Amino acid sequence: MALQKLSLFQECFGAVEGETERLENAPLSRLNAQSLKYETSVPQLEYMCLMMENMVLTKKLKGNVYAGFQKFSRAKNVLDRFQAMTEFSQVHIFGENDADMDPADGIDYIALPPKSELMREWFLVIDSPMFKSMMVAFDMEGFGVHEVEEGRKFKGIKSSSPAVVKQAVSLLAPHVKKTTTV
């Protein structure tokens, strides 16, 4: 599938069963669920991603990490974590090329074409033999709607199903520059 038309949200949302839950006031244990459909805002997405990132870092997982921040500039605040992951895994970050990124930092940066579907999606996919997990969230409002960006609303899924992760990887892997066979 062409990168311009690729949407993890559209391709993977139906693969997760269940009703869509609102997660704004959900307990942390719910955010750690193996599988769920949700509507939420930035803080809950940050927590889900942090838990997934911690698995790569603490378990020193070998494999591939695919992340989409909508814009490269949105990755700047957590770039040190992703650079640390490159010690174990191949790391691929997708986003609008709106900031200078260091091509020598071990991360594969994939600039999204103009009007790409992925510019509206925030995602993290971890594909290693020991751990498979993914989350994808569609930005329902876009940037600049809220005075505080943490209030932005997203709809998405989280899954540890090997089949759902495999589906996400099969869509992203053709667009990366370097891969590791796991």
C-alpha positions in Angstrom: 0.0 0.0 0.0 1.3 3.5 -0.9 2.5 5.5 2.1 0.2 8.3 1.1 -2.9 6.1 1.5 -1.7 4.0 4.4 -3.9 4.2 7.5 -3.1 1.9 10.4 -6.3 3.0 12.1 -8.5 2.1 9.1 -6.7 -1.2 8.5 -6.5 -2.4 12.1 -9.5 -1.0 14.0 -11.9 -3.7 12.9 -9.4 -6.4 13.9 -10.0 -5.7 17.6 -13.3 -6.9 19.1 -15.4 -5.1 21.6 -17.2 -1.8 22.1 -15.3 1.5 22.1 -14.6 2.7 25.7 -14.0 6.2 26.9 -10.7 6.2 28.9 -10.5 9.7 30.3 -11.1 8.5 33.9 -10.2 4.9 33.5 -7.9 3.2 36.1 -4.3 2.6 34.9 -5.1 -1.2 34.9 -7.6 -0.6 32.1 -4.9 1.2 30.0 -2.7 -1.9 30.4 -5.4 -4.1 28.9 -4.2 -6.7 26.3 -6.8 -5.5 23.8 -9.3 -2.6 23.7 -11.0 0.0 21.5 -11.0 3.4 23.0 -11.7 7.2 22.7 -9.4 9.3 24.8 -7.0 12.2 25.0 -3.2 12.7 25.0 -2.4 11.8 28.6 -3.8 8.2 28.3 -2.1 7.7 25.0 1.2 8.8 26.5 0.8 6.4 29.4 0.0 3.4 27.0 3.1 4.3 24.9 5.3 4.7 28.0 4.4 1.2 29.2 5.1 -0.3 25.8 8.4 1.6 25.5 9.4 0.4 29.0 9.1 -3.2 27.8 11.6 -2.6 25.0 14.0 -0.8 27.4 13.8 -3.0 30.5 13.6 -6.3 28.7 16.2 -5.2 26.1 13.9 -6.5 23.3 15.4 -7.2 19.9 13.2 -6.6 17.0 11.5 -3.6 15.3 9.8 -0.6 16.8 7.6 1.5 14.6 6.4 4.9 15.9 4.2 7.6 14.4 4.1 11.0 16.0 2.2 12.8 13.2 5.1 15.3 13.0 8.8 14.7 13.7 8.7 17.8 16.0 6.3 15.9 18.3 8.9 13.2 18.8 11.5 15.6 20.2 10.4 15.2 23.9 10.8 11.5 23.9 13.6 11.1 21.4 16.1 10.0 24.1 14.0 7.0 24.9 13.8 6.0 21.3 17.5 6.5 20.8 18.1 4.2 23.8 15.9 1.6 22.2 18.3 1.5 19.2 20.8 -0.4 21.3 18.5 -3.4 21.0 16.0 -2.8 18.3 15.6 -1.2 14.9 13.6 2.0 15.5 11.6 3.6 12.7 9.8 6.9 13.2 7.2 8.2 10.8 6.1 11.8 10.7 5.7 15.0 8.8 9.2 16.3 8.1 8.7 19.6 10.1 11.9 19.4 12.2 15.6 18.6 11.6 16.3 15.1 12.9 19.8 13.7 13.4 20.4 11.1 10.6 23.3 9.6 12.6 21.3 8.9 15.8 20.5 5.3 14.8 16.8 6.0 14.1 15.3 5.5 10.7 13.1 8.6 10.0 10.4 8.1 7.4 9.0 11.4 6.2 5.3 11.2 5.3 4.2 12.6 2.0 1.9 15.6 2.0 -1.7 14.9 3.0 -0.7 11.3 4.1 -3.4 9.5 6.1 -0.7 8.8 8.8 -0.4 12.5 9.6 -3.7 12.1 11.5 -2.5 9.0 13.4 -0.3 8.4 16.5 1.0 4.9 16.7 3.5 2.6 18.4 4.1 -1.0 17.1 6.6 -3.3 18.9 7.5 -6.5 17.0 9.9 -8.7 18.8 9.9 -12.5 19.3 9.4 -12.0 23.1 6.8 -9.2 23.0 4.2 -8.0 20.4 2.0 -5.0 21.0 0.6 -2.1 19.2 -1.6 1.0 19.6 -2.9 3.3 17.0 -5.0 6.4 17.6 -6.8 8.6 15.0 -6.6 12.3 15.8 -10.3 13.3 15.6 -9.6 17.0 15.9 -6.1 17.9 14.7 -3.6 20.4 16.0 -4.5 23.9 17.0 -8.0 23.1 18.2 -7.2 23.2 22.0 -5.3 25.8 23.9 -3.7 22.9 25.7 -2.8 20.2 23.2 -3.3 17.4 25.9 -7.0 17.9 25.4 -7.0 16.6 21.8 -9.3 13.7 21.2 -8.4 10.3 19.7 -10.1 7.1 18.7 -8.1 3.9 18.5 -7.1 0.5 19.5 -4.5 -1.3 21.6 -3.7 -4.9 21.0 -1.2 -7.6 21.9 -2.7 -10.1 19.4 0.2 -11.4 17.3 -2.2 -11.4 14.2 -3.0 -7.7 14.7 0.6 -6.8 15.3 1.6 -8.8 12.2 -1.0 -6.9 10.1 0.4 -3.5 11.3 3.9 -4.6 10.6 3.0 -5.8 7.1 1.7 -2.3 6.3 4.7 -0.4 7.8 7.7 -2.6 7.0 7.7 -2.0 3.2 8.3 1.8 3.9 11.3 1.5 6.3 15.0 1.7 5.2 16.4 -0.9 7.4 14.9 -4.0 9.1 15.9 -6.8 11.3 14.6 -10.3 10.8 13.1 -11.5 14.1 
